[in-house]
Amino acid sequence: RKEVEQDPGPFNVPEGATVAFNCTYSNSASQSFFWYRQDCRKEPKLLMSVYSSGNEDGRFTAQLNRASQYISLLIRDSKLSDSATYLCVVRGVSGNTPLVFGKGTRLSVIA
Amino acid sequence: EAGVAQSPRYKIIEKRQSVAFWCNPISGHATLYWYQQILGQGPKLLIQFQNNGVVDDSQLPKDRFSAERLKGVDSTLKIQPAKLEDSAVYLCASSPRDLYTDTQYFGPGTRLTVL
């Protein structure tokens, strides 16, 4: 089982739609979780951290389910500018362990 | 504030040749990372420096890859000799404080093509 698994997509959705991505991780001792965004031929950028209680940033909501070892990202009211690859990222038991990236889920928002 | 700088942006070489990449992190960032991102995959950590010391190089193919950060600021990553499967984007990232900082800031990457 891969450390971090994501559905690669692509997810093609119309503007204004709500879309959700899931990600599963294999190491139950993982402590920190993130979503990064990567535009085509650009570098990854932190979108948001994921907390146990769930967190929201505007149209974006992240959830963590430790029991089932999955992380989700919900995007409401999709914009054309949301088109990108969304990378699920997990860190192990301490800050000394490296970030492990999933392969990413590609989203295309269509007018 | 200037971001992470990398050069060159693109490099094309033939297999068995050598290549070197350079990274200048954000000023004051103690932690520096080199990642390899193969097309269709997420970034994979090659090596992590804290100041000029190596924290993690467990996934660095040491028979052909080497990296240094001599003065704790900029860093170079070298491949010698290159193989076809080394074709990828090499990303450098830095973190502002210490090992427990989660946010990493990535440079634009160097796109390597090995023919």
Interface residues (C-beta under 8 A of the other chain):
Chain A: V4 P8 S32 F34 K42 E43 P44 K45 L46 S49 L87 V89 R91 S94 G95 N96 T97 P98 L99 V100 F101 G102 K103 G104
Chain B: Y33 G40 Q41 G42 P43 K44 L45 Q48 V55 D56 L91 D98 L99 Y100 T101 D102 T103 Q104 F106 G107 P108 G109
